[in-house]
Amino acid sequence: MDTSRDQLRAALNVSPDAMFVLDKTGIVIEINDAAAELFGYSADELIGKPGRIFVPEQTVGYHRQNYLNFFARPVRQKLTSAMHLPVRTKSGQELPVEITIGPLTMAGTLYAVCSVRDISAQTKREEQFRTTIDDLDRRLRSSELDFRRTNEHFKLFLKNAPAAIALVDRQLRYLIVSDRLLMDFGLSERDVHGMCMYDIFPNTPERWKEAHRRCLAGETLKADEDSFVRANGVTEWLTWEMHPWRTTDGRIAGIFMASELTTARKTAETALKKSYLELEQRVAERTAELERLKNDATRANTQKSWFVAAASHDLRQPLQASLAYLSVLSRKAGRDDLEELCEKSRQPLKAMSDILDVLLDISDLESGHVKPQMQDFCIGDLLDRVIANAQHQAQEKGLRLSSVPSDLTVHSDPRLLERVVSNFVTNAIRYTDKGLIGIYCEAIGGKVCISVTDTGIGIPADALSLIFEDHVQLANPARDRRKGLGLGLSIAKRIADALGHRISVQSELGAGSSFSIELPQSDAAAIGTAAVPEAAAASTEHPVVLLIDDDLDVAEAMQMLLQSYDFETYMASSRDAALAMLESGLVPGLVLCDYRMPGANGIDVIRQVRQTLETEVPAVIMTGDMGLTSCDLAHCAVLHKPVDVDKFFAVIGKLA
């Protein structure tokens, strides 16, 4: 945008006249040097100010109406120049000017370009001329002064007038010409005195000849803009006026003509218009290029998100099979050394699963697939869950993890907020070797601040601005993946931004850190108390399991795992195979089903199984698709592959 503004100002500075650009509300967005000089302001004093700063009070209404009319019909036009509209300078001086207003479109927005021409000198000359003519006419009519003497004075005045002036008789023969006219057209007095205008200018346009005839008939004519072509083919631009002049008895004796060449100004205006068009074209091209780049980026982001989701699903399948086989091997080994080996084998597989979770989280956040579900809720339950989930990890390091009970209510997405607080707690546990990790809540001025404070290693002051960036791990230069991936805080920052919450950190090197998130407080009275369903009693007998999965490796591994825990398990590779087993008499007490099945999804398959059995058999959806977090079926849980064995049996124990 700065480049466009520089180009616009450069284009405006081509014109010798004062020029400024206004938006639709009348605010000045750019001026040229001539305008700054004319009005006595600097550019910084005018840009961003209303255009009425130039307008005397008595003409504000007139200018406002003309401005409204222009935007209703945005074509180049002159304000009524015959009024010699004044403008006001910074010093309070009022100057007569001619104002031209024209349209300028930049980046699809219409602006008004105003050209202001100071006509103080012209007005003064016209007043002097009219005064002289009136005086001469009065003296000729009221006295018997010597006409020849008066005529000589008149000739002297016209000859030295600063404008191109000529006095011709009825045959259009030059009687008096000003030096300025001779200079403008490269003539000498010998060339024109007594000569007919059409002999000197044989290419006089027919429209001018018609104007001469009308003036000799008594009309006064003028043109604010006109042109003619010189003998050398060069086009000149000018303004002109024609007045009939009369003898003492009232007869029209000829024409008084005054003109001014405006070619330089017209050339500047043309160059300015060309600059406008070029600037507008460059803006349009740049806008189109940016739109194309935006579309390309959107497509690339969509493709990346699809790839990450697909890769995550496909990689989770063999991970699930590997973890299941290791669990079976651990149970069957019967030897401490083999069980230890199985446990060590689980660690890199679990790390790989964590990496997939993080990559998918980042992909969802960057693509905008994560849509916050804002609601009012009590923060206490959320903090209890965070403590429960992280307590085992803290105890393994000998740390005390606790929170101060809170009944504060907040407005946020509970699922996403829990992820942020959990990331803060996980980060605190990772960088704290001894002491305490505490979660605190405080209400301040309509906001609730949740802080996770530790007694860990702390953060250097010069690194506080870096810790929310991807892959930043200040205490892990060797990139030991057992210490995490350096993405937890960056994900927390992304989630907080999506929720519109502010996060911050305070830390003292060697003394610990405190990570905080600030969110709106809500009215506790607006939160209803939801009925808590009673937990179903876990069955003491193992149910018959129908396992439906089209991935043979995963299915065989899960069947072996279930059988190692004495579950009678039947395996089907498709919906049709499962329904055929039911028709042959199989009555399962639990259905385990993959989500992505050939020709159907797992939810539909479970519905059909229940319809066939005519009972609401408990079911578990197992999926590598992290976008599926719940389903609308009763007595049905969703587990994401790879599933932790202890969590898996805890879930089916509650369902069966």
Secondary structure by P-SEA (a helix, b strand, c coil): caaaaaaaaaaaaccccbbbbbccccccccccaaaaaaacccccccccccccccccccaaaaaaaaaaaaaaccccccccccccbbbbcccbbbbbbbbbbbbbbcccbbbbbbbbbbaaaaaaaaaaaaaaaaaaaaaaacccccaaaaaaaaaaaaaacccbbbbbccccccccccaaaaaaaccccccccccccccccccccaaaaaaaaaaaabbbbbbccccccccccbbbbbcbbbbbbbcccccccbbbbbbbbaaaaaaaaaaaaaaaaaaaaaaaaaaaaaaaaaaaaaaaaaaaaaaaaaaaaaaaaaaaaaaaaaaaaaaacccaaaaaaaaaaaaaaaaaaaaaaaaaaaaaaaacccccbbbbbbaaaaaaaaaaaaaaaaaaabbbbbbccccccccccaaaaaaaaaaaaaaaaaaccccbbbbbbbbcccbbbbbbbccccccccccccccccccccccccccccccccccaaaaaaaaaaaaccccccccccccccccbbbbbbccccccccccccccccccccccbbbbbcccaaaaaaaaaaaaaaccbbbbbccaaaaaaaaaabbbbcbbbbbcccccccaaaaaaaaaaaaccccbbbbbcccccccccccccbbbbcccccaaaaaaaaaaac
